[in-house]
Amino acid sequence: MPRYITDECINCGACEPECPVEAISEGDEIYIIDPEVCVDCEGHFDEPQCVEYCPVDCIPLIE
């Protein structure tokens, strides 16, 4: 399942370079995850890298 970034994002950019499929980009006010590209790091890492590096824990799964 893909992830998304909530309004709690502090726009620090820590997540963007960690995404192995380049699904994260800078939006107007917060970073955004393209749900068509996000693979939740499956096949790349055991844990989602954006979640690992996010200092404010604002990247849940889309349900």
N, CA, C and O atoms as a Tripos MOL2 file, in Angstrom:
@<TRIPOS>MOLECULE
protein
  252   251    63     0     0
PROTEIN
NO_CHARGES

@<TRIPOS>ATOM
      1 N           0.8350   -1.1920    0.0000 N.3       1 MET1
      2 CA          0.0000    0.0000    0.0000 C.3       1 MET1
      3 C           0.8710    1.2440    0.0000 C.2       1 MET1
      4 O           1.9150    1.2680    0.6510 O.2       1 MET1
      5 N           0.4630    2.2620   -0.7110 N.am      2 PRO2
      6 CA          1.2440    3.5040   -0.7070 C.3       2 PRO2
      7 C           1.0290    4.3080    0.5750 C.2       2 PRO2
      8 O           0.1010    4.0510    1.3430 O.2       2 PRO2
      9 N           1.8820    5.2540    0.7780 N.am      3 ARG3
     10 CA          1.8170    6.1450    1.9350 C.3       3 ARG3
     11 C           1.4820    7.5560    1.4830 C.2       3 ARG3
     12 O           1.4940    7.8580    0.2900 O.2       3 ARG3
     13 N           1.1830    8.4140    2.4440 N.am      4 TYR4
     14 CA          0.9660    9.8300    2.1620 C.3       4 TYR4
     15 C           1.5500   10.6430    3.3000 C.2       4 TYR4
     16 O           1.8510   10.1030    4.3640 O.2       4 TYR4
     17 N           1.7100   11.9280    3.0840 N.am      5 ILE5
     18 CA          2.2840   12.8210    4.0890 C.3       5 ILE5
     19 C           1.1740   13.7270    4.6020 C.2       5 ILE5
     20 O           0.4680   14.3640    3.8210 O.2       5 ILE5
     21 N           1.0260   13.7780    5.9260 N.am      6 THR6
     22 CA         -0.0360   14.5670    6.5430 C.3       6 THR6
     23 C           0.3710   16.0350    6.7160 C.2       6 THR6
     24 O           1.5100   16.4170    6.4510 O.2       6 THR6
     25 N          -0.5860   16.8350    7.1650 N.am      7 ASP7
     26 CA         -0.3500   18.2590    7.4040 C.3       7 ASP7
     27 C           0.6520   18.5270    8.5230 C.2       7 ASP7
     28 O           1.1020   19.6620    8.6860 O.2       7 ASP7
     29 N           1.0060   17.5070    9.2900 N.am      8 GLU8
     30 CA          1.9990   17.6890   10.3490 C.3       8 GLU8
     31 C           3.4170   17.8280    9.8000 C.2       8 GLU8
     32 O           4.3470   18.1290   10.5490 O.2       8 GLU8
     33 N           3.5860   17.6090    8.4950 N.am      9 CYS9
     34 CA          4.8940   17.7270    7.8480 C.3       9 CYS9
     35 C           5.5040   19.0990    8.1360 C.2       9 CYS9
     36 O           4.8360   20.1260    8.0170 O.2       9 CYS9
     37 N           6.7820   19.0980    8.5140 N.am     10 ILE10
     38 CA          7.4720   20.3600    8.7960 C.3      10 ILE10
     39 C           8.3250   20.8080    7.6120 C.2      10 ILE10
     40 O           9.1060   21.7540    7.7230 O.2      10 ILE10
     41 N           8.1710   20.1190    6.4730 N.am     11 ASN11
     42 CA          8.8450   20.5030    5.2380 C.3      11 ASN11
     43 C          10.3750   20.4770    5.3660 C.2      11 ASN11
     44 O          11.0730   21.3210    4.8050 O.2      11 ASN11
     45 N          10.8740   19.4940    6.1110 N.am     12 CYS12
     46 CA         12.3190   19.4150    6.3340 C.3      12 CYS12
     47 C          13.0640   18.7640    5.1720 C.2      12 CYS12
     48 O          14.2500   19.0220    4.9680 O.2      12 CYS12
     49 N          12.3570   17.9080    4.4010 N.am     13 GLY13
     50 CA         12.9840   17.2670    3.2560 C.3      13 GLY13
     51 C          13.7740   16.0150    3.5690 C.2      13 GLY13
     52 O          14.4320   15.4750    2.6800 O.2      13 GLY13
     53 N          13.7320   15.5330    4.8070 N.am     14 ALA14
     54 CA         14.5120   14.3490    5.1750 C.3      14 ALA14
     55 C          14.0650   13.1020    4.4270 C.2      14 ALA14
     56 O          14.8730   12.2060    4.1810 O.2      14 ALA14
     57 N          12.8030   13.0330    4.0670 N.am     15 CYS15
     58 CA         12.2600   11.8370    3.4150 C.3      15 CYS15
     59 C          12.6110   11.7330    1.9320 C.2      15 CYS15
     60 O          12.8330   10.6320    1.4280 O.2      15 CYS15
     61 N          12.6620   12.8400    1.2440 N.am     16 GLU16
     62 CA         12.8000   12.8250   -0.2190 C.3      16 GLU16
     63 C          13.9980   12.0260   -0.7330 C.2      16 GLU16
     64 O          13.8120   11.1680   -1.5960 O.2      16 GLU16
     65 N          15.2040   12.2640   -0.2500 N.am     17 PRO17
     66 CA         16.3470   11.5230   -0.8090 C.3      17 PRO17
     67 C          16.3800   10.0490   -0.4030 C.2      17 PRO17
     68 O          17.1310    9.2690   -0.9880 O.2      17 PRO17
     69 N          15.5780    9.6590    0.5870 N.am     18 GLU18
     70 CA         15.5810    8.2780    1.0650 C.3      18 GLU18
     71 C          14.6800    7.3550    0.2550 C.2      18 GLU18
     72 O          14.7960    6.1350    0.3690 O.2      18 GLU18
     73 N          13.7930    7.9060   -0.5530 N.am     19 CYS19
     74 CA         12.8390    7.0900   -1.3130 C.3      19 CYS19
     75 C          13.5380    6.3940   -2.4850 C.2      19 CYS19
     76 O          14.0820    7.0650   -3.3620 O.2      19 CYS19
     77 N          13.5310    5.0530   -2.5100 N.am     20 PRO20
     78 CA         14.2400    4.3320   -3.5650 C.3      20 PRO20
     79 C          13.5680    4.4130   -4.9400 C.2      20 PRO20
     80 O          14.1980    4.1050   -5.9520 O.2      20 PRO20
     81 N          12.2990    4.8230   -4.9850 N.am     21 VAL21
     82 CA         11.5920    4.9070   -6.2730 C.3      21 VAL21
     83 C          11.2450    6.3520   -6.6450 C.2      21 VAL21
     84 O          10.4910    6.5890   -7.5890 O.2      21 VAL21
     85 N          11.7920    7.3040   -5.9080 N.am     22 GLU22
     86 CA         11.6090    8.7380   -6.1660 C.3      22 GLU22
     87 C          10.1340    9.1390   -6.2280 C.2      22 GLU22
     88 O           9.7180    9.8970   -7.1050 O.2      22 GLU22
     89 N           9.3440    8.6110   -5.2700 N.am     23 ALA23
     90 CA          7.9180    8.9210   -5.2010 C.3      23 ALA23
     91 C           7.6310   10.1980   -4.4220 C.2      23 ALA23
     92 O           6.5020   10.6880   -4.4430 O.2      23 ALA23
     93 N           8.6240   10.7440   -3.7390 N.am     24 ILE24
     94 CA          8.4380   11.9110   -2.8820 C.3      24 ILE24
     95 C           8.9880   13.1550   -3.5670 C.2      24 ILE24
     96 O          10.0870   13.1480   -4.1210 O.2      24 ILE24
     97 N           8.1880   14.2320   -3.5130 N.am     25 SER25
     98 CA          8.6450   15.5010   -4.0880 C.3      25 SER25
     99 C           8.1420   16.6520   -3.2210 C.2      25 SER25
    100 O           7.2330   16.4910   -2.4060 O.2      25 SER25
    101 N           8.7480   17.8000   -3.4150 N.am     26 GLU26
    102 CA          8.3690   18.9820   -2.6510 C.3      26 GLU26
    103 C           7.0780   19.5630   -3.2270 C.2      26 GLU26
    104 O           6.9870   19.8500   -4.4200 O.2      26 GLU26
    105 N           6.0910   19.7280   -2.3580 N.am     27 GLY27
    106 CA          4.8370   20.3440   -2.7620 C.3      27 GLY27
    107 C           4.8570   21.8260   -2.4510 C.2      27 GLY27
    108 O           5.9090   22.3790   -2.1310 O.2      27 GLY27
    109 N           3.7090   22.4770   -2.5420 N.am     28 ASP28
    110 CA          3.6370   23.9130   -2.2600 C.3      28 ASP28
    111 C           3.9500   24.2330   -0.8010 C.2      28 ASP28
    112 O           4.6900   25.1740   -0.5130 O.2      28 ASP28
    113 N           3.3820   23.4440    0.1270 N.am     29 GLU29
    114 CA          3.5970   23.7090    1.5510 C.3      29 GLU29
    115 C           4.2560   22.5500    2.2830 C.2      29 GLU29
    116 O           4.9970   22.7610    3.2430 O.2      29 GLU29
    117 N           3.9880   21.3210    1.8330 N.am     30 ILE30
    118 CA          4.5730   20.1330    2.4440 C.3      30 ILE30
    119 C           5.0390   19.1980    1.3320 C.2      30 ILE30
    120 O           4.6850   19.3760    0.1660 O.2      30 ILE30
    121 N           5.8300   18.2070    1.7060 N.am     31 TYR31
    122 CA          6.2510   17.2020    0.7320 C.3      31 TYR31
    123 C           5.0640   16.3050    0.4080 C.2      31 TYR31
    124 O           4.1540   16.1490    1.2230 O.2      31 TYR31
    125 N           5.0770   15.7200   -0.7790 N.am     32 ILE32
    126 CA          3.9910   14.8500   -1.1980 C.3      32 ILE32
    127 C           4.5460   13.5310   -1.7220 C.2      32 ILE32
    128 O           5.6770   13.4640   -2.2030 O.2      32 ILE32
    129 N           3.7300   12.4830   -1.6200 N.am     33 ILE33
    130 CA          4.0920   11.1630   -2.1270 C.3      33 ILE33
    131 C           3.1290   10.8270   -3.2500 C.2      33 ILE33
    132 O           1.9130   10.9080   -3.0760 O.2      33 ILE33
    133 N           3.6650   10.4530   -4.3960 N.am     34 ASP34
    134 CA          2.8450   10.0410   -5.5230 C.3      34 ASP34
    135 C           2.3820    8.6030   -5.2660 C.2      34 ASP34
    136 O           3.1990    7.6820   -5.2970 O.2      34 ASP34
    137 N           1.0810    8.3960   -5.0140 N.am     35 PRO35
    138 CA          0.6060    7.0460   -4.6960 C.3      35 PRO35
    139 C           0.7260    6.0620   -5.8560 C.2      35 PRO35
    140 O           0.6940    4.8500   -5.6440 O.2      35 PRO35
    141 N           0.8620    6.5650   -7.0620 N.am     36 GLU36
    142 CA          1.0330    5.6950   -8.2280 C.3      36 GLU36
    143 C           2.4610    5.1480   -8.3170 C.2      36 GLU36
    144 O           2.7120    4.1570   -9.0030 O.2      36 GLU36
    145 N           3.3800    5.7950   -7.6260 N.am     37 VAL37
    146 CA          4.7900    5.4040   -7.6770 C.3      37 VAL37
    147 C           5.2340    4.6980   -6.3920 C.2      37 VAL37
    148 O           6.0790    3.8040   -6.4370 O.2      37 VAL37
    149 N           4.6740    5.0920   -5.2590 N.am     38 CYS38
    150 CA          5.0740    4.5480   -3.9510 C.3      38 CYS38
    151 C           4.8320    3.0440   -3.8710 C.2      38 CYS38
    152 O           3.7420    2.5640   -4.1840 O.2      38 CYS38
    153 N           5.8540    2.3080   -3.4500 N.am     39 VAL39
    154 CA          5.7580    0.8680   -3.2470 C.3      39 VAL39
    155 C           5.9960    0.4980   -1.7830 C.2      39 VAL39
    156 O           6.2060   -0.6740   -1.4690 O.2      39 VAL39
    157 N           5.9640    1.4900   -0.8830 N.am     40 ASP40
    158 CA          6.1880    1.2930    0.5470 C.3      40 ASP40
    159 C           7.5170    0.5730    0.7960 C.2      40 ASP40
    160 O           7.6630   -0.1650    1.7700 O.2      40 ASP40
    161 N           8.4620    0.7960   -0.0830 N.am     41 CYS41
    162 CA          9.8200    0.2390   -0.0280 C.3      41 CYS41
    163 C           9.8730   -1.2760   -0.1910 C.2      41 CYS41
    164 O          10.9220   -1.8790    0.0380 O.2      41 CYS41
    165 N           8.7610   -1.9060   -0.5820 N.am     42 GLU42
    166 CA          8.7700   -3.3500   -0.8150 C.3      42 GLU42
    167 C           9.7480   -3.6850   -1.9360 C.2      42 GLU42
    168 O           9.7380   -3.0680   -3.0010 O.2      42 GLU42
    169 N          10.5850   -4.6720   -1.6680 N.am     43 GLY43
    170 CA         11.5970   -5.0730   -2.6280 C.3      43 GLY43
    171 C          12.8760   -4.2530   -2.5420 C.2      43 GLY43
    172 O          13.8450   -4.5320   -3.2490 O.2      43 GLY43
    173 N          12.8820   -3.2430   -1.6790 N.am     44 HIS44
    174 CA         14.0540   -2.3800   -1.5290 C.3      44 HIS44
    175 C          14.6050   -2.4120   -0.1000 C.2      44 HIS44
    176 O          15.8080   -2.5730    0.1100 O.2      44 HIS44
    177 N          13.7050   -2.2560    0.8810 N.am     45 PHE45
    178 CA         14.1000   -2.2060    2.2910 C.3      45 PHE45
    179 C          13.0750   -2.9640    3.1290 C.2      45 PHE45
    180 O          11.9440   -3.1740    2.6890 O.2      45 PHE45
    181 N          13.4640   -3.3740    4.3320 N.am     46 ASP46
    182 CA         12.5450   -4.0520    5.2410 C.3      46 ASP46
    183 C          11.5190   -3.0820    5.8280 C.2      46 ASP46
    184 O          10.3880   -3.4740    6.1170 O.2      46 ASP46
    185 N          11.9050   -1.8360    6.0030 N.am     47 GLU47
    186 CA         11.0250   -0.8060    6.5550 C.3      47 GLU47
    187 C          10.9680    0.3760    5.5990 C.2      47 GLU47
    188 O          11.9530    0.6580    4.9170 O.2      47 GLU47
    189 N           9.8290    1.0800    5.5320 N.am     48 PRO48
    190 CA          9.7320    2.2650    4.6740 C.3      48 PRO48
    191 C          10.7410    3.3290    5.1140 C.2      48 PRO48
    192 O          10.7330    3.7620    6.2660 O.2      48 PRO48
    193 N          11.5820    3.7330    4.2140 N.am     49 GLN49
    194 CA         12.6390    4.6740    4.5510 C.3      49 GLN49
    195 C          12.1080    6.0610    4.9050 C.2      49 GLN49
    196 O          12.6780    6.7380    5.7600 O.2      49 GLN49
    197 N          11.0350    6.4870    4.2670 N.am     50 CYS50
    198 CA         10.4770    7.8010    4.6010 C.3      50 CYS50
    199 C          10.0400    7.8420    6.0630 C.2      50 CYS50
    200 O          10.2430    8.8440    6.7490 O.2      50 CYS50
    201 N           9.4390    6.7500    6.5360 N.am     51 VAL51
    202 CA          8.9900    6.6680    7.9300 C.3      51 VAL51
    203 C          10.1980    6.6560    8.8610 C.2      51 VAL51
    204 O          10.1900    7.3070    9.9060 O.2      51 VAL51
    205 N          11.2270    5.9190    8.4810 N.am     52 GLU52
    206 CA         12.4360    5.8290    9.3040 C.3      52 GLU52
    207 C          13.0980    7.1940    9.5040 C.2      52 GLU52
    208 O          13.6010    7.4820   10.5900 O.2      52 GLU52
    209 N          13.1020    8.0260    8.4770 N.am     53 TYR53
    210 CA         13.8180    9.2990    8.5330 C.3      53 TYR53
    211 C          12.9530   10.4950    8.8980 C.2      53 TYR53
    212 O          13.4890   11.5720    9.1580 O.2      53 TYR53
    213 N          11.6350   10.3440    8.9260 N.am     54 CYS54
    214 CA         10.7490   11.4600    9.2490 C.3      54 CYS54
    215 C          10.8410   11.8060   10.7390 C.2      54 CYS54
    216 O          10.5750   10.9490   11.5830 O.2      54 CYS54
    217 N          11.2140   13.0520   11.0770 N.am     55 PRO55
    218 CA         11.3600   13.4160   12.4820 C.3      55 PRO55
    219 C          10.0340   13.6930   13.1940 C.2      55 PRO55
    220 O          10.0160   13.8080   14.4200 O.2      55 PRO55
    221 N           8.9310   13.8020   12.4610 N.am     56 VAL56
    222 CA          7.6450   14.1130   13.0960 C.3      56 VAL56
    223 C           6.5900   13.0220   12.8980 C.2      56 VAL56
    224 O           5.4280   13.2340   13.2430 O.2      56 VAL56
    225 N           6.9550   11.8820   12.3620 N.am     57 ASP57
    226 CA          6.0600   10.7340   12.2290 C.3      57 ASP57
    227 C           4.7350   11.1140   11.5600 C.2      57 ASP57
    228 O           3.6620   10.9540   12.1420 O.2      57 ASP57
    229 N           4.8320   11.6180   10.3290 N.am     58 CYS58
    230 CA          3.6300   12.1010    9.6230 C.3      58 CYS58
    231 C           3.3950   11.3850    8.2970 C.2      58 CYS58
    232 O           2.8450   11.9740    7.3660 O.2      58 CYS58
    233 N           3.8150   10.0950    8.2000 N.am     59 ILE59
    234 CA          3.6920    9.3860    6.9300 C.3      59 ILE59
    235 C           2.9890    8.0410    7.1340 C.2      59 ILE59
    236 O           3.6460    7.0020    7.1900 O.2      59 ILE59
    237 N           1.6540    8.0570    7.2450 N.am     60 PRO60
    238 CA          0.9080    6.8100    7.4080 C.3      60 PRO60
    239 C           0.6060    6.1460    6.0610 C.2      60 PRO60
    240 O           0.8370    6.7240    4.9990 O.2      60 PRO60
    241 N           0.0900    4.9340    6.1330 N.am     61 LEU61
    242 CA         -0.3720    4.2170    4.9500 C.3      61 LEU61
    243 C          -1.7080    4.7560    4.4860 C.2      61 LEU61
    244 O          -2.5290    5.1620    5.3080 O.2      61 LEU61
    245 N          -1.9390    4.7670    3.1860 N.am     62 ILE62
    246 CA         -3.2560    5.0740    2.6480 C.3      62 ILE62
    247 C          -4.1020    3.8260    2.8550 C.2      62 ILE62
    248 O          -3.6860    2.7250    2.4950 O.2      62 ILE62
    249 N          -5.2720    3.9900    3.4260 N.am     63 GLU63
    250 CA         -6.1530    2.8370    3.6410 C.3      63 GLU63
    251 C          -7.4480    2.9950    2.9120 C.2      63 GLU63
    252 O          -8.3080    2.1170    2.9830 O.2      63 GLU63
@<TRIPOS>BOND
     1     1     2 1
     2     2     3 1
     3     3     4 2
     4     3     5 am
     5     5     6 1
     6     6     7 1
     7     7     8 2
     8     7     9 am
     9     9    10 1
    10    10    11 1
    11    11    12 2
    12    11    13 am
    13    13    14 1
    14    14    15 1
    15    15    16 2
    16    15    17 am
    17    17    18 1
    18    18    19 1
    19    19    20 2
    20    19    21 am
    21    21    22 1
    22    22    23 1
    23    23    24 2
    24    23    25 am
    25    25    26 1
    26    26    27 1
    27    27    28 2
    28    27    29 am
    29    29    30 1
    30    30    31 1
    31    31    32 2
    32    31    33 am
    33    33    34 1
    34    34    35 1
    35    35    36 2
    36    35    37 am
    37    37    38 1
    38    38    39 1
    39    39    40 2
    40    39    41 am
    41    41    42 1
    42    42    43 1
    43    43    44 2
    44    43    45 am
    45    45    46 1
    46    46    47 1
    47    47    48 2
    48    47    49 am
    49    49    50 1
    50    50    51 1
    51    51    52 2
    52    51    53 am
    53    53    54 1
    54    54    55 1
    55    55    56 2
    56    55    57 am
    57    57    58 1
    58    58    59 1
    59    59    60 2
    60    59    61 am
    61    61    62 1
    62    62    63 1
    63    63    64 2
    64    63    65 am
    65    65    66 1
    66    66    67 1
    67    67    68 2
    68    67    69 am
    69    69    70 1
    70    70    71 1
    71    71    72 2
    72    71    73 am
    73    73    74 1
    74    74    75 1
    75    75    76 2
    76    75    77 am
    77    77    78 1
    78    78    79 1
    79    79    80 2
    80    79    81 am
    81    81    82 1
    82    82    83 1
    83    83    84 2
    84    83    85 am
    85    85    86 1
    86    86    87 1
    87    87    88 2
    88    87    89 am
    89    89    90 1
    90    90    91 1
    91    91    92 2
    92    91    93 am
    93    93    94 1
    94    94    95 1
    95    95    96 2
    96    95    97 am
    97    97    98 1
    98    98    99 1
    99    99   100 2
   100    99   101 am
   101   101   102 1
   102   102   103 1
   103   103   104 2
   104   103   105 am
   105   105   106 1
   106   106   107 1
   107   107   108 2
   108   107   109 am
   109   109   110 1
   110   110   111 1
   111   111   112 2
   112   111   113 am
   113   113   114 1
   114   114   115 1
   115   115   116 2
   116   115   117 am
   117   117   118 1
   118   118   119 1
   119   119   120 2
   120   119   121 am
   121   121   122 1
   122   122   123 1
   123   123   124 2
   124   123   125 am
   125   125   126 1
   126   126   127 1
   127   127   128 2
   128   127   129 am
   129   129   130 1
   130   130   131 1
   131   131   132 2
   132   131   133 am
   133   133   134 1
   134   134   135 1
   135   135   136 2
   136   135   137 am
   137   137   138 1
   138   138   139 1
   139   139   140 2
   140   139   141 am
   141   141   142 1
   142   142   143 1
   143   143   144 2
   144   143   145 am
   145   145   146 1
   146   146   147 1
   147   147   148 2
   148   147   149 am
   149   149   150 1
   150   150   151 1
   151   151   152 2
   152   151   153 am
   153   153   154 1
   154   154   155 1
   155   155   156 2
   156   155   157 am
   157   157   158 1
   158   158   159 1
   159   159   160 2
   160   159   161 am
   161   161   162 1
   162   162   163 1
   163   163   164 2
   164   163   165 am
   165   165   166 1
   166   166   167 1
   167   167   168 2
   168   167   169 am
   169   169   170 1
   170   170   171 1
   171   171   172 2
   172   171   173 am
   173   173   174 1
   174   174   175 1
   175   175   176 2
   176   175   177 am
   177   177   178 1
   178   178   179 1
   179   179   180 2
   180   179   181 am
   181   181   182 1
   182   182   183 1
   183   183   184 2
   184   183   185 am
   185   185   186 1
   186   186   187 1
   187   187   188 2
   188   187   189 am
   189   189   190 1
   190   190   191 1
   191   191   192 2
   192   191   193 am
   193   193   194 1
   194   194   195 1
   195   195   196 2
   196   195   197 am
   197   197   198 1
   198   198   199 1
   199   199   200 2
   200   199   201 am
   201   201   202 1
   202   202   203 1
   203   203   204 2
   204   203   205 am
   205   205   206 1
   206   206   207 1
   207   207   208 2
   208   207   209 am
   209   209   210 1
   210   210   211 1
   211   211   212 2
   212   211   213 am
   213   213   214 1
   214   214   215 1
   215   215   216 2
   216   215   217 am
   217   217   218 1
   218   218   219 1
   219   219   220 2
   220   219   221 am
   221   221   222 1
   222   222   223 1
   223   223   224 2
   224   223   225 am
   225   225   226 1
   226   226   227 1
   227   227   228 2
   228   227   229 am
   229   229   230 1
   230   230   231 1
   231   231   232 2
   232   231   233 am
   233   233   234 1
   234   234   235 1
   235   235   236 2
   236   235   237 am
   237   237   238 1
   238   238   239 1
   239   239   240 2
   240   239   241 am
   241   241   242 1
   242   242   243 1
   243   243   244 2
   244   243   245 am
   245   245   246 1
   246   246   247 1
   247   247   248 2
   248   247   249 am
   249   249   250 1
   250   250   251 1
   251   251   252 2
@<TRIPOS>SUBSTRUCTURE
     1 MET1         2 RESIDUE 1 A MET
     2 PRO2         6 RESIDUE 1 A PRO
     3 ARG3        10 RESIDUE 1 A ARG
     4 TYR4        14 RESIDUE 1 A TYR
     5 ILE5        18 RESIDUE 1 A ILE
     6 THR6        22 RESIDUE 1 A THR
     7 ASP7        26 RESIDUE 1 A ASP
     8 GLU8        30 RESIDUE 1 A GLU
     9 CYS9        34 RESIDUE 1 A CYS
    10 ILE10       38 RESIDUE 1 A ILE
    11 ASN11       42 RESIDUE 1 A ASN
    12 CYS12       46 RESIDUE 1 A CYS
    13 GLY13       50 RESIDUE 1 A GLY
    14 ALA14       54 RESIDUE 1 A ALA
    15 CYS15       58 RESIDUE 1 A CYS
    16 GLU16       62 RESIDUE 1 A GLU
    17 PRO17       66 RESIDUE 1 A PRO
    18 GLU18       70 RESIDUE 1 A GLU
    19 CYS19       74 RESIDUE 1 A CYS
    20 PRO20       78 RESIDUE 1 A PRO
    21 VAL21       82 RESIDUE 1 A VAL
    22 GLU22       86 RESIDUE 1 A GLU
    23 ALA23       90 RESIDUE 1 A ALA
    24 ILE24       94 RESIDUE 1 A ILE
    25 SER25       98 RESIDUE 1 A SER
    26 GLU26      102 RESIDUE 1 A GLU
    27 GLY27      106 RESIDUE 1 A GLY
    28 ASP28      110 RESIDUE 1 A ASP
    29 GLU29      114 RESIDUE 1 A GLU
    30 ILE30      118 RESIDUE 1 A ILE
    31 TYR31      122 RESIDUE 1 A TYR
    32 ILE32      126 RESIDUE 1 A ILE
    33 ILE33      130 RESIDUE 1 A ILE
    34 ASP34      134 RESIDUE 1 A ASP
    35 PRO35      138 RESIDUE 1 A PRO
    36 GLU36      142 RESIDUE 1 A GLU
    37 VAL37      146 RESIDUE 1 A VAL
    38 CYS38      150 RESIDUE 1 A CYS
    39 VAL39      154 RESIDUE 1 A VAL
    40 ASP40      158 RESIDUE 1 A ASP
    41 CYS41      162 RESIDUE 1 A CYS
    42 GLU42      166 RESIDUE 1 A GLU
    43 GLY43      170 RESIDUE 1 A GLY
    44 HIS44      174 RESIDUE 1 A HIS
    45 PHE45      178 RESIDUE 1 A PHE
    46 ASP46      182 RESIDUE 1 A ASP
    47 GLU47      186 RESIDUE 1 A GLU
    48 PRO48      190 RESIDUE 1 A PRO
    49 GLN49      194 RESIDUE 1 A GLN
    50 CYS50      198 RESIDUE 1 A CYS
    51 VAL51      202 RESIDUE 1 A VAL
    52 GLU52      206 RESIDUE 1 A GLU
    53 TYR53      210 RESIDUE 1 A TYR
    54 CYS54      214 RESIDUE 1 A CYS
    55 PRO55      218 RESIDUE 1 A PRO
    56 VAL56      222 RESIDUE 1 A VAL
    57 ASP57      226 RESIDUE 1 A ASP
    58 CYS58      230 RESIDUE 1 A CYS
    59 ILE59      234 RESIDUE 1 A ILE
    60 PRO60      238 RESIDUE 1 A PRO
    61 LEU61      242 RESIDUE 1 A LEU
    62 ILE62      246 RESIDUE 1 A ILE
    63 GLU63      250 RESIDUE 1 A GLU
